[in-house]
Amino acid sequence: MVRKKGDMMFAVLMTKKLLHRALIALVLSVGLIHVGSAANPPEAGAKPTIELARGLIDAEQFELAVAVLKQLEINNDAMAAQVDLLLGRIYLAIGKPAKALEFFEHASMSSLDSEAESYIGMADAQLVLGDLSRARKSALMALKTDPDIVAAHLVLAIADQRIGHNAEAMTRLRKLQRNRPDQEDVALVLARYITLQEGPSAGIRELETFIRIHPTAADAKNLLGQLLWAAGRKAEAVQARTEAKQLYLDRNRQGSAAAMVAWLKAVDPQGQLKQPPKAEEPPKALAKVEEPQKPLLPPATPPIKAEEAPKFQAKVEEPAKPSIQPAPPPIKAEEPQPPLAKAEEPPKPTAQPRTPVQIAPLPRSAPEPLPFAPGSPIMTGSGIVLEGGRLIITNKHVIEGTRKLAVRNGTGYVRIARLIKVSKEDDLALLEISKPFPEGAVTPFADLVDPVPGRAAIVMGFPLISILGDEQPALTEGIVAKTSGVSNDPNTFQMTTKINKGNSGGPVFDKQGRLIGVTMAKMDVAGIFEKSGTLIEDISIGIKASRILHFLGKEPSDGKRGGAERNLEDLYQEMLPRAVLVAAQK
Protein backbone atom coordinates (compact mmCIF):
# COMPACT_ATOMS: atom_id res chain seq x y z
CA MET A 1 0.00 0.00 0.00
CA VAL A 2 2.85 2.30 0.89
CA ARG A 3 4.52 1.44 -2.42
CA LYS A 4 1.35 2.30 -4.31
CA LYS A 5 0.93 5.58 -2.44
CA GLY A 6 4.55 6.51 -3.15
CA ASP A 7 4.16 5.58 -6.80
CA MET A 8 1.03 7.71 -7.01
CA MET A 9 2.77 10.73 -5.50
CA PHE A 10 5.70 10.27 -7.88
CA ALA A 11 3.30 10.06 -10.81
CA VAL A 12 1.55 13.26 -9.70
CA LEU A 13 4.88 15.04 -9.37
CA MET A 14 6.00 13.91 -12.82
CA THR A 15 2.67 14.94 -14.28
CA LYS A 16 3.08 18.42 -12.79
CA LYS A 17 6.57 18.66 -14.26
CA LEU A 18 5.36 17.61 -17.66
CA LEU A 19 2.47 20.07 -17.48
CA HIS A 20 4.82 22.84 -16.50
CA ARG A 21 7.19 22.01 -19.35
CA ALA A 22 4.18 22.21 -21.63
CA LEU A 23 3.31 25.61 -20.13
CA ILE A 24 6.80 26.90 -20.86
CA ALA A 25 6.54 25.65 -24.42
CA LEU A 26 3.14 27.33 -24.75
CA VAL A 27 4.46 30.63 -23.42
CA LEU A 28 7.38 30.61 -25.80
CA SER A 29 5.72 29.32 -28.95
CA VAL A 30 1.94 29.77 -28.96
CA GLY A 31 1.84 33.45 -28.11
CA LEU A 32 1.26 34.20 -24.42
CA ILE A 33 4.23 36.49 -24.88
CA HIS A 34 4.01 38.22 -28.25
CA VAL A 35 7.14 39.82 -29.62
CA GLY A 36 6.69 43.04 -31.51
CA SER A 37 7.42 43.42 -35.17
CA ALA A 38 9.92 46.17 -34.34
CA ALA A 39 12.17 43.70 -32.55
CA ASN A 40 15.08 42.35 -34.52
CA PRO A 41 16.18 38.72 -34.13
CA PRO A 42 19.47 38.05 -32.37
CA GLU A 43 22.52 38.65 -34.48
CA ALA A 44 23.32 35.95 -36.98
CA GLY A 45 25.76 33.47 -35.53
CA ALA A 46 24.92 34.32 -31.93
CA LYS A 47 24.45 31.03 -30.11
CA PRO A 48 21.20 30.95 -28.09
CA THR A 49 22.15 30.47 -24.44
CA ILE A 50 20.74 31.23 -21.02
CA GLU A 51 23.51 33.80 -20.57
CA LEU A 52 22.52 35.59 -23.78
CA ALA A 53 18.87 35.69 -22.74
CA ARG A 54 19.81 36.98 -19.30
CA GLY A 55 21.90 39.76 -20.81
CA LEU A 56 19.05 40.80 -23.10
CA ILE A 57 16.70 41.00 -20.11
CA ASP A 58 19.24 43.14 -18.25
CA ALA A 59 19.22 45.44 -21.29
CA GLU A 60 15.39 45.50 -21.25
CA GLN A 61 15.27 43.78 -24.63
CA PHE A 62 12.47 41.43 -23.63
CA GLU A 63 11.34 40.50 -27.14
CA LEU A 64 14.85 39.45 -28.11
CA ALA A 65 15.20 37.49 -24.87
CA VAL A 66 12.03 35.55 -25.68
CA ALA A 67 13.36 34.90 -29.20
CA VAL A 68 16.50 33.38 -27.67
CA LEU A 69 14.55 31.31 -25.14
CA LYS A 70 12.45 29.89 -27.97
CA GLN A 71 15.57 28.36 -29.48
CA LEU A 72 16.75 26.60 -26.32
CA GLU A 73 16.28 22.89 -25.80
CA ILE A 74 14.90 22.30 -22.31
CA ASN A 75 16.18 18.83 -21.57
CA ASN A 76 16.74 18.80 -17.79
CA ASP A 77 15.42 20.29 -14.54
CA ALA A 78 18.28 22.77 -14.16
CA MET A 79 17.63 24.20 -17.61
CA ALA A 80 13.88 24.35 -16.92
CA ALA A 81 14.54 26.23 -13.68
CA GLN A 82 16.70 28.79 -15.47
CA VAL A 83 14.03 29.37 -18.10
CA ASP A 84 11.44 29.72 -15.33
CA LEU A 85 13.57 32.38 -13.64
CA LEU A 86 14.01 34.36 -16.82
CA LEU A 87 10.32 34.18 -17.73
CA GLY A 88 9.52 35.28 -14.19
CA ARG A 89 11.83 38.28 -14.56
CA ILE A 90 10.19 39.23 -17.85
CA TYR A 91 6.68 38.99 -16.42
CA LEU A 92 7.74 41.00 -13.37
CA ALA A 93 9.39 43.69 -15.52
CA ILE A 94 6.28 44.17 -17.65
CA GLY A 95 3.97 44.41 -14.64
CA LYS A 96 2.56 40.88 -14.30
CA PRO A 97 3.63 39.92 -10.76
CA ALA A 98 1.07 37.13 -10.26
CA LYS A 99 2.26 35.30 -13.37
CA ALA A 100 5.88 35.98 -12.45
CA LEU A 101 5.30 34.43 -9.03
CA GLU A 102 4.12 31.18 -10.65
CA PHE A 103 7.36 30.83 -12.59
CA PHE A 104 9.56 31.69 -9.59
CA GLU A 105 7.73 29.11 -7.47
CA HIS A 106 8.23 26.44 -10.12
CA ALA A 107 11.92 27.34 -10.36
CA SER A 108 12.34 26.90 -6.60
CA MET A 109 10.98 23.35 -6.85
CA SER A 110 12.92 22.38 -9.95
CA SER A 111 16.55 22.85 -8.98
CA LEU A 112 18.48 23.49 -5.78
CA ASP A 113 21.05 25.48 -7.77
CA SER A 114 18.41 28.15 -8.46
CA GLU A 115 16.93 28.24 -4.96
CA ALA A 116 18.27 31.59 -3.75
CA GLU A 117 17.42 33.40 -7.01
CA SER A 118 13.97 31.80 -6.99
CA TYR A 119 13.23 33.04 -3.47
CA ILE A 120 14.36 36.56 -4.38
CA GLY A 121 12.10 36.53 -7.43
CA MET A 122 9.20 35.33 -5.28
CA ALA A 123 9.90 38.06 -2.72
CA ASP A 124 9.98 40.77 -5.40
CA ALA A 125 6.68 39.58 -6.88
CA GLN A 126 5.05 39.34 -3.46
CA LEU A 127 6.16 42.90 -2.67
CA VAL A 128 4.44 44.14 -5.81
CA LEU A 129 1.31 42.18 -4.87
CA GLY A 130 1.32 43.77 -1.40
CA ASP A 131 1.84 40.49 0.47
CA LEU A 132 4.50 41.77 2.84
CA SER A 133 4.42 38.78 5.17
CA ARG A 134 5.16 36.28 2.41
CA ALA A 135 7.71 38.63 0.82
CA ARG A 136 9.58 38.78 4.12
CA LYS A 137 9.53 34.99 4.49
CA SER A 138 10.80 34.50 0.94
CA ALA A 139 13.63 37.00 1.52
CA LEU A 140 14.64 35.25 4.74
CA MET A 141 14.66 31.91 2.91
CA ALA A 142 16.94 33.46 0.28
CA LEU A 143 19.32 34.61 3.03
CA LYS A 144 19.25 31.16 4.58
CA THR A 145 20.30 29.74 1.22
CA ASP A 146 22.85 32.48 0.48
CA PRO A 147 23.75 34.78 3.43
CA ASP A 148 25.55 37.24 1.13
CA ILE A 149 22.63 37.97 -1.19
CA VAL A 150 22.10 41.76 -1.10
CA ALA A 151 18.72 41.75 -2.82
CA ALA A 152 17.14 39.95 0.15
CA HIS A 153 18.14 42.77 2.50
CA LEU A 154 16.61 45.28 0.10
CA VAL A 155 13.30 43.38 0.14
CA LEU A 156 13.31 43.32 3.94
CA ALA A 157 14.07 47.04 4.07
CA ILE A 158 11.24 47.85 1.65
CA ALA A 159 8.84 45.70 3.68
CA ASP A 160 9.88 47.58 6.83
CA GLN A 161 9.31 50.92 5.12
CA ARG A 162 5.85 49.91 3.85
CA ILE A 163 4.68 49.33 7.41
CA GLY A 164 6.38 52.43 8.80
CA HIS A 165 9.43 50.80 10.42
CA ASN A 166 11.84 53.30 8.93
CA ALA A 167 14.44 53.11 11.71
CA GLU A 168 14.84 49.35 11.27
CA ALA A 169 15.09 49.78 7.52
CA MET A 170 17.69 52.53 7.88
CA THR A 171 19.83 50.44 10.23
CA ARG A 172 19.73 47.55 7.79
CA LEU A 173 20.64 49.76 4.82
CA ARG A 174 23.48 51.55 6.61
CA LYS A 175 24.97 48.20 7.46
CA LEU A 176 24.59 47.14 3.83
CA GLN A 177 26.25 50.36 2.72
CA ARG A 178 29.25 49.65 4.91
CA ASN A 179 29.51 46.13 3.54
CA ARG A 180 28.65 47.03 -0.09
CA PRO A 181 29.78 50.63 -0.67
CA ASP A 182 29.71 50.21 -4.47
CA GLN A 183 26.24 48.62 -4.70
CA GLU A 184 24.00 50.98 -6.69
CA ASP A 185 20.74 49.36 -5.53
CA VAL A 186 21.72 49.95 -1.91
CA ALA A 187 22.55 53.60 -2.68
CA LEU A 188 19.18 54.13 -4.37
CA VAL A 189 17.05 52.64 -1.60
CA LEU A 190 19.10 54.39 1.07
CA ALA A 191 18.64 57.75 -0.65
CA ARG A 192 14.88 57.20 -0.78
CA TYR A 193 14.74 56.36 2.91
CA ILE A 194 16.82 59.38 3.87
CA THR A 195 14.56 61.57 1.75
CA LEU A 196 11.49 60.22 3.52
CA GLN A 197 12.94 60.95 6.95
CA GLU A 198 14.90 64.16 6.35
CA GLY A 199 13.68 65.64 3.07
CA PRO A 200 14.88 65.83 -0.57
CA SER A 201 18.00 67.86 0.20
CA ALA A 202 19.37 65.10 2.44
CA GLY A 203 18.65 62.48 -0.22
CA ILE A 204 20.40 64.64 -2.82
CA ARG A 205 23.53 64.87 -0.69
CA GLU A 206 23.57 61.10 -0.21
CA LEU A 207 23.26 60.42 -3.94
CA GLU A 208 25.83 63.06 -4.93
CA THR A 209 28.35 61.36 -2.67
CA PHE A 210 27.75 58.05 -4.42
CA ILE A 211 27.81 59.57 -7.92
CA ARG A 212 31.13 61.31 -7.31
CA ILE A 213 32.64 57.84 -6.91
CA HIS A 214 30.45 56.19 -9.57
CA PRO A 215 29.79 58.86 -12.23
CA THR A 216 28.28 56.36 -14.71
CA ALA A 217 25.59 55.05 -12.32
CA ALA A 218 22.54 55.61 -14.53
CA ASP A 219 19.81 54.79 -12.02
CA ALA A 220 21.49 56.98 -9.40
CA LYS A 221 21.51 59.89 -11.87
CA ASN A 222 17.85 59.26 -12.63
CA LEU A 223 16.84 59.34 -8.96
CA LEU A 224 19.02 62.40 -8.37
CA GLY A 225 17.00 64.18 -11.05
CA GLN A 226 13.76 63.24 -9.31
CA LEU A 227 14.98 64.53 -5.96
CA LEU A 228 16.31 67.77 -7.47
CA TRP A 229 12.92 68.35 -9.09
CA ALA A 230 11.14 67.66 -5.79
CA ALA A 231 13.46 70.20 -4.12
CA GLY A 232 12.54 72.85 -6.70
CA ARG A 233 15.92 72.79 -8.47
CA LYS A 234 14.43 72.30 -11.91
CA ALA A 235 17.39 73.11 -14.16
CA GLU A 236 19.67 70.78 -12.23
CA ALA A 237 16.99 68.08 -12.37
CA VAL A 238 16.78 68.39 -16.16
CA GLN A 239 20.56 68.19 -16.42
CA ALA A 240 20.75 65.08 -14.21
CA ARG A 241 18.04 63.22 -16.13
CA THR A 242 19.56 64.23 -19.46
CA GLU A 243 22.79 62.61 -18.31
CA ALA A 244 20.80 59.57 -17.13
CA LYS A 245 19.25 59.27 -20.59
CA GLN A 246 22.68 59.08 -22.22
CA LEU A 247 23.92 56.54 -19.68
CA TYR A 248 20.86 54.36 -20.37
CA LEU A 249 21.54 54.57 -24.11
CA ASP A 250 25.17 53.57 -23.52
CA ARG A 251 23.90 50.43 -21.78
CA ASN A 252 21.27 49.72 -24.45
CA ARG A 253 18.48 50.25 -21.91
CA GLN A 254 16.14 51.64 -24.51
CA GLY A 255 13.00 51.65 -22.40
CA SER A 256 14.60 53.68 -19.61
CA ALA A 257 16.13 56.10 -22.12
CA ALA A 258 12.74 56.57 -23.79
CA ALA A 259 11.17 57.37 -20.42
CA MET A 260 13.77 60.08 -19.85
CA VAL A 261 13.14 61.55 -23.30
CA ALA A 262 9.39 61.68 -22.67
CA TRP A 263 9.85 63.30 -19.25
CA LEU A 264 12.25 65.92 -20.60
CA LYS A 265 9.85 66.74 -23.41
CA ALA A 266 6.97 67.13 -20.96
CA VAL A 267 8.72 69.36 -18.41
CA ASP A 268 11.03 71.34 -20.71
CA PRO A 269 9.67 71.25 -24.28
CA GLN A 270 11.56 74.40 -25.32
CA GLY A 271 14.90 73.32 -23.81
CA GLN A 272 15.04 76.37 -21.56
CA LEU A 273 16.29 74.52 -18.49
CA LYS A 274 19.38 72.86 -19.91
CA GLN A 275 21.95 75.00 -18.14
CA PRO A 276 21.74 74.68 -14.36
CA PRO A 277 21.68 78.00 -12.47
CA LYS A 278 23.64 78.70 -9.35
CA ALA A 279 22.74 76.44 -6.49
CA GLU A 280 19.69 77.68 -4.64
CA GLU A 281 19.07 77.50 -0.94
CA PRO A 282 17.37 74.11 -0.46
CA PRO A 283 13.96 74.18 1.24
CA LYS A 284 13.66 73.10 4.84
CA ALA A 285 13.11 69.37 4.93
CA LEU A 286 9.41 68.57 5.06
CA ALA A 287 8.62 71.46 7.40
CA LYS A 288 5.85 72.65 5.11
CA VAL A 289 4.10 71.38 2.07
CA GLU A 290 4.50 74.07 -0.56
CA GLU A 291 3.88 72.44 -3.92
CA PRO A 292 1.47 69.97 -5.45
CA GLN A 293 2.63 66.41 -5.33
CA LYS A 294 3.72 65.36 -8.79
CA PRO A 295 4.64 61.80 -9.73
CA LEU A 296 7.81 61.45 -11.77
CA LEU A 297 8.35 58.73 -14.29
CA PRO A 298 9.77 55.39 -13.25
CA PRO A 299 12.07 53.86 -15.85
CA ALA A 300 10.47 52.25 -18.89
CA THR A 301 7.00 53.69 -18.40
CA PRO A 302 5.33 56.50 -20.32
CA PRO A 303 4.92 59.85 -18.56
CA ILE A 304 1.54 60.28 -17.00
CA LYS A 305 1.96 63.38 -14.92
CA ALA A 306 5.48 64.67 -15.00
CA GLU A 307 4.99 68.44 -15.07
CA GLU A 308 4.89 70.35 -11.84
CA ALA A 309 1.64 72.11 -11.09
CA PRO A 310 1.64 75.78 -10.07
CA LYS A 311 1.58 76.75 -6.44
CA PHE A 312 -1.70 77.61 -4.81
CA GLN A 313 -2.74 79.47 -1.71
CA ALA A 314 -4.93 77.86 0.91
CA LYS A 315 -8.56 78.72 1.47
CA VAL A 316 -10.19 77.56 4.69
CA GLU A 317 -13.79 77.83 5.78
CA GLU A 318 -13.06 78.72 9.38
CA PRO A 319 -10.53 81.26 10.68
CA ALA A 320 -7.17 79.95 9.59
CA LYS A 321 -5.05 78.27 12.21
CA PRO A 322 -1.48 79.41 11.46
CA SER A 323 0.01 76.32 13.09
CA ILE A 324 -1.47 73.90 10.57
CA GLN A 325 -0.22 73.08 7.11
CA PRO A 326 -2.25 70.75 4.87
CA ALA A 327 -0.39 67.56 4.13
CA PRO A 328 -0.83 67.76 0.36
CA PRO A 329 -0.99 71.14 -1.36
CA PRO A 330 -4.03 73.31 -0.78
CA ILE A 331 -5.83 74.78 -3.78
CA LYS A 332 -7.42 78.15 -4.42
CA ALA A 333 -11.15 78.17 -4.33
CA GLU A 334 -12.76 78.74 -7.72
CA GLU A 335 -16.19 79.03 -9.20
CA PRO A 336 -18.44 75.96 -8.79
CA GLN A 337 -17.02 73.00 -10.63
CA PRO A 338 -18.36 72.17 -14.08
CA PRO A 339 -19.63 68.62 -14.53
CA LEU A 340 -16.88 66.10 -14.94
CA ALA A 341 -15.97 65.09 -18.43
CA LYS A 342 -17.18 61.76 -19.65
CA ALA A 343 -14.97 58.91 -18.50
CA GLU A 344 -12.06 58.46 -20.83
CA GLU A 345 -10.02 55.42 -21.55
CA PRO A 346 -6.47 55.63 -20.17
CA PRO A 347 -4.09 56.80 -22.91
CA LYS A 348 -2.00 54.14 -24.55
CA PRO A 349 1.73 54.36 -23.86
CA THR A 350 3.57 56.11 -26.67
CA ALA A 351 6.95 56.85 -25.19
CA GLN A 352 8.77 53.58 -25.83
CA PRO A 353 10.37 53.13 -29.25
CA ARG A 354 10.14 49.37 -29.02
CA THR A 355 6.91 47.40 -29.11
CA PRO A 356 5.96 46.39 -25.56
CA VAL A 357 5.70 42.74 -24.70
CA GLN A 358 2.03 41.71 -24.68
CA ILE A 359 0.51 39.16 -22.36
CA ALA A 360 -2.79 37.30 -22.47
CA PRO A 361 -5.31 38.21 -19.71
CA LEU A 362 -4.06 37.23 -16.27
CA PRO A 363 -5.54 37.46 -12.74
CA ARG A 364 -3.66 40.69 -12.02
CA SER A 365 -2.11 43.41 -14.13
CA ALA A 366 0.30 46.30 -13.67
CA PRO A 367 -1.09 49.44 -12.07
CA GLU A 368 -3.33 51.10 -14.60
CA PRO A 369 -2.22 54.56 -15.79
CA LEU A 370 -4.19 57.57 -14.66
CA PRO A 371 -6.33 59.05 -17.47
CA PHE A 372 -4.47 62.34 -17.82
CA ALA A 373 -2.40 63.55 -20.72
CA PRO A 374 1.40 63.54 -20.31
CA GLY A 375 2.59 66.69 -18.57
CA SER A 376 -0.82 67.55 -17.14
CA PRO A 377 -0.61 69.44 -13.82
CA ILE A 378 -2.48 67.38 -11.26
CA MET A 379 -2.97 67.42 -7.52
CA THR A 380 -2.78 64.21 -5.51
CA GLY A 381 -3.97 63.04 -2.13
CA SER A 382 -5.32 59.87 -0.55
CA GLY A 383 -8.72 58.43 0.26
CA ILE A 384 -10.61 55.37 1.50
CA VAL A 385 -13.35 53.23 -0.09
CA LEU A 386 -16.53 53.05 1.99
CA GLU A 387 -19.34 50.55 2.31
CA GLY A 388 -21.08 49.89 -1.00
CA GLY A 389 -17.85 50.08 -2.96
CA ARG A 390 -18.57 53.27 -4.91
CA LEU A 391 -18.09 56.01 -2.32
CA ILE A 392 -14.70 57.44 -1.37
CA ILE A 393 -13.97 59.92 1.39
CA THR A 394 -11.04 62.35 1.13
CA ASN A 395 -10.15 65.92 2.10
CA LYS A 396 -11.92 68.83 0.47
CA HIS A 397 -8.67 70.69 -0.13
CA VAL A 398 -7.39 67.78 -2.23
CA ILE A 399 -10.09 68.22 -4.90
CA GLU A 400 -11.39 71.77 -4.44
CA GLY A 401 -11.34 73.82 -7.65
CA THR A 402 -10.60 70.86 -9.90
CA ARG A 403 -12.40 69.69 -13.02
CA LYS A 404 -11.55 66.03 -13.51
CA LEU A 405 -10.99 63.30 -10.92
CA ALA A 406 -9.60 59.78 -10.99
CA VAL A 407 -8.63 57.34 -8.26
CA ARG A 408 -6.40 54.26 -8.18
CA ASN A 409 -6.58 51.74 -5.36
CA GLY A 410 -3.63 49.99 -3.76
CA THR A 411 -3.90 47.00 -6.07
CA GLY A 412 -3.62 49.14 -9.17
CA TYR A 413 -7.15 49.60 -10.54
CA VAL A 414 -8.20 53.02 -11.85
CA ARG A 415 -11.68 54.50 -11.74
CA ILE A 416 -13.06 57.80 -12.97
CA ALA A 417 -14.62 59.68 -10.05
CA ARG A 418 -17.00 62.57 -9.62
CA LEU A 419 -17.55 64.90 -6.71
CA ILE A 420 -20.81 64.27 -4.83
CA LYS A 421 -20.58 66.87 -2.11
CA VAL A 422 -18.25 68.74 0.23
CA SER A 423 -18.70 69.47 3.91
CA LYS A 424 -19.49 72.99 5.08
CA GLU A 425 -18.06 72.22 8.52
CA ASP A 426 -15.09 69.90 8.01
CA ASP A 427 -12.32 69.41 5.44
CA LEU A 428 -14.17 66.48 3.86
CA ALA A 429 -15.31 65.59 0.36
CA LEU A 430 -17.30 62.63 -0.94
CA LEU A 431 -16.50 61.09 -4.32
CA GLU A 432 -18.35 58.47 -6.34
CA ILE A 433 -16.51 56.16 -8.71
CA SER A 434 -17.81 54.83 -12.02
CA LYS A 435 -17.91 51.22 -10.79
CA PRO A 436 -16.65 49.36 -7.71
CA PHE A 437 -13.13 48.00 -7.59
CA PRO A 438 -12.97 44.29 -8.45
CA GLU A 439 -11.73 43.10 -5.08
CA GLY A 440 -14.86 44.37 -3.36
CA ALA A 441 -12.86 45.39 -0.26
CA VAL A 442 -14.64 48.24 1.51
CA THR A 443 -14.80 49.84 4.96
CA PRO A 444 -18.18 49.15 6.62
CA PHE A 445 -19.87 52.12 8.28
CA ALA A 446 -20.04 50.01 11.46
CA ASP A 447 -16.21 50.02 11.52
CA LEU A 448 -16.05 53.82 11.87
CA VAL A 449 -15.27 54.58 15.52
CA ASP A 450 -13.78 57.62 17.21
CA PRO A 451 -10.16 57.63 18.45
CA VAL A 452 -9.20 56.90 22.04
CA PRO A 453 -6.05 58.34 23.67
CA GLY A 454 -3.15 55.89 23.62
CA ARG A 455 -4.65 53.67 20.94
CA ALA A 456 -2.77 52.98 17.71
CA ALA A 457 -3.19 55.49 14.89
CA ILE A 458 -1.99 53.88 11.65
CA VAL A 459 -2.04 56.05 8.55
CA MET A 460 -2.21 54.54 5.07
CA GLY A 461 -1.73 56.70 2.01
CA PHE A 462 0.40 57.83 -0.90
CA PRO A 463 2.98 60.32 0.40
CA LEU A 464 5.82 61.81 -1.64
CA ILE A 465 4.94 59.86 -4.76
CA SER A 466 7.46 61.79 -6.85
CA ILE A 467 10.14 60.08 -4.76
CA LEU A 468 8.62 56.93 -3.30
CA GLY A 469 6.37 56.00 -6.22
CA ASP A 470 2.61 55.85 -6.57
CA GLU A 471 2.02 52.17 -7.20
CA GLN A 472 1.28 51.13 -3.61
CA PRO A 473 0.49 52.97 -0.39
CA ALA A 474 2.70 53.15 2.68
CA LEU A 475 1.90 52.78 6.38
CA THR A 476 3.09 54.97 9.22
CA GLU A 477 2.35 54.13 12.84
CA GLY A 478 1.80 56.29 15.90
CA ILE A 479 -0.70 56.72 18.70
CA VAL A 480 -3.64 58.98 19.40
CA ALA A 481 -2.16 61.78 21.50
CA LYS A 482 -5.32 63.79 22.22
CA THR A 483 -8.96 63.51 21.20
CA SER A 484 -9.20 67.17 20.29
CA GLY A 485 -7.31 69.22 17.77
CA VAL A 486 -5.63 72.62 17.87
CA SER A 487 -7.36 75.01 20.28
CA ASN A 488 -9.36 72.03 21.58
CA ASP A 489 -11.25 71.62 18.32
CA PRO A 490 -13.74 68.79 19.12
CA ASN A 491 -14.03 67.64 15.50
CA THR A 492 -10.37 66.71 15.08
CA PHE A 493 -7.74 64.79 17.03
CA GLN A 494 -3.97 64.81 17.46
CA MET A 495 -1.71 61.86 16.72
CA THR A 496 1.99 61.18 16.76
CA THR A 497 1.85 59.47 13.37
CA LYS A 498 4.06 61.19 10.80
CA ILE A 499 2.45 62.28 7.54
CA ASN A 500 3.77 63.99 4.44
CA LYS A 501 2.28 65.71 1.43
CA GLY A 502 0.05 63.28 -0.37
CA ASN A 503 -1.27 61.71 2.85
CA SER A 504 -4.19 64.14 3.09
CA GLY A 505 -7.55 62.41 3.07
CA GLY A 506 -6.03 59.00 3.74
CA PRO A 507 -7.43 56.58 6.33
CA VAL A 508 -6.33 56.35 9.95
CA PHE A 509 -6.91 52.83 11.36
CA ASP A 510 -6.47 51.22 14.73
CA LYS A 511 -4.91 47.77 15.00
CA GLN A 512 -8.31 46.12 14.79
CA GLY A 513 -8.75 47.56 11.33
CA ARG A 514 -11.39 50.10 12.37
CA LEU A 515 -11.39 53.52 10.74
CA ILE A 516 -10.89 56.16 13.45
CA GLY A 517 -10.58 59.09 11.05
CA VAL A 518 -8.83 60.55 8.01
CA THR A 519 -5.66 62.64 7.92
CA MET A 520 -5.98 66.37 7.39
CA ALA A 521 -2.82 68.28 8.29
CA LYS A 522 0.48 68.38 10.11
CA MET A 523 1.85 70.92 12.51
CA ASP A 524 3.95 73.60 10.80
CA VAL A 525 7.00 73.01 12.98
CA ALA A 526 9.17 75.56 11.16
CA GLY A 527 6.44 78.22 11.15
CA ILE A 528 5.75 77.83 14.86
CA PHE A 529 9.46 78.02 15.66
CA GLU A 530 9.86 81.14 13.52
CA LYS A 531 7.00 82.92 15.26
CA SER A 532 7.38 81.73 18.85
CA GLY A 533 10.87 80.30 19.15
CA THR A 534 9.35 77.05 20.38
CA LEU A 535 10.43 73.83 18.69
CA ILE A 536 7.73 71.18 18.93
CA GLU A 537 7.75 67.53 17.98
CA ASP A 538 5.81 66.42 14.91
CA ILE A 539 2.08 66.27 15.57
CA SER A 540 -0.44 65.40 12.89
CA ILE A 541 -4.14 66.22 12.81
CA GLY A 542 -6.97 63.91 11.76
CA ILE A 543 -10.71 64.35 11.34
CA LYS A 544 -12.69 62.06 13.63
CA ALA A 545 -14.71 59.14 12.27
CA SER A 546 -17.86 60.56 13.89
CA ARG A 547 -17.52 63.66 11.71
CA ILE A 548 -17.36 61.44 8.62
CA LEU A 549 -20.56 59.69 9.72
CA HIS A 550 -22.19 63.07 10.41
CA PHE A 551 -21.18 64.24 6.93
CA LEU A 552 -22.69 61.09 5.42
CA GLY A 553 -25.86 61.26 7.51
CA LYS A 554 -25.09 57.94 9.25
CA GLU A 555 -25.51 56.99 12.89
CA PRO A 556 -22.37 56.16 14.87
CA SER A 557 -21.74 52.52 15.79
CA ASP A 558 -21.24 51.11 19.27
CA GLY A 559 -17.51 50.64 18.56
CA LYS A 560 -17.57 46.91 19.40
CA ARG A 561 -16.70 45.65 15.91
CA GLY A 562 -13.18 44.99 14.74
CA GLY A 563 -12.19 41.67 16.32
CA ALA A 564 -8.63 40.81 17.22
CA GLU A 565 -5.69 43.10 16.62
CA ARG A 566 -3.68 42.50 13.45
CA ASN A 567 0.02 42.88 12.97
CA LEU A 568 1.05 45.62 10.56
CA GLU A 569 1.81 43.32 7.66
CA ASP A 570 -1.60 41.63 7.85
CA LEU A 571 -3.29 45.02 8.25
CA TYR A 572 -1.43 46.34 5.21
CA GLN A 573 -2.61 43.48 3.02
CA GLU A 574 -6.18 43.74 4.31
CA MET A 575 -6.42 47.48 3.68
CA LEU A 576 -4.50 47.55 0.40
CA PRO A 577 -7.58 47.40 -1.89
CA ARG A 578 -9.40 50.05 0.18
CA ALA A 579 -6.80 52.82 0.16
CA VAL A 580 -6.81 55.00 -2.95
CA LEU A 581 -4.61 57.57 -4.62
CA VAL A 582 -6.80 60.57 -5.50
CA ALA A 583 -5.66 62.52 -8.57
CA ALA A 584 -7.38 65.79 -9.49
CA GLN A 585 -6.88 67.96 -12.56
CA LYS A 586 -7.86 71.63 -12.81
Protein Blocks (a to p, Z undefined) as FASTA:
>chain_A
ZZmmmmmmmmmmmmmmmmmmmmmmmmmmnopaccdfkbccddehiacdfklmmmmmmnop
aklmmmmmmmpccfbfklmmmmmmmmmmmmmmnopaklmmmmmmmmmmmpmklmmmmmmm
mmmmmmmnopaklmmmmmmmmmmmmmmlmklmmmmmmmmmmnopamlmmmmmmmmmmmmm
mlmklmmmmmmmmmmmnojklmmmmmmmmmmmmmmlmklmmmmmmmmmmnopamlmmmmm
mmmmmmmmmnopaklmmmmmmmmmmmmmnopmmpccdddddddehkbcfbdcdddddehi
acfblcccdddddddfbdcdfkbccfbacdddddddddddddddddddfkbmbdcddddd
dfbdcddddfbdehiacddddddddehjlaccddfklmgoiabdcdddfkopacddddfb
dcfkbccdddddfbdcfklpacdfklpccddehiacdddddehkllnopkbccddddddf
bfcdehhiakbccdfbdcdehjgopacddfkopafbdcfbdcdfklmmmmnopacddddd
dddfklmmmmnopacdehlgnijaddfklmmmmmmmmpccddddZZ
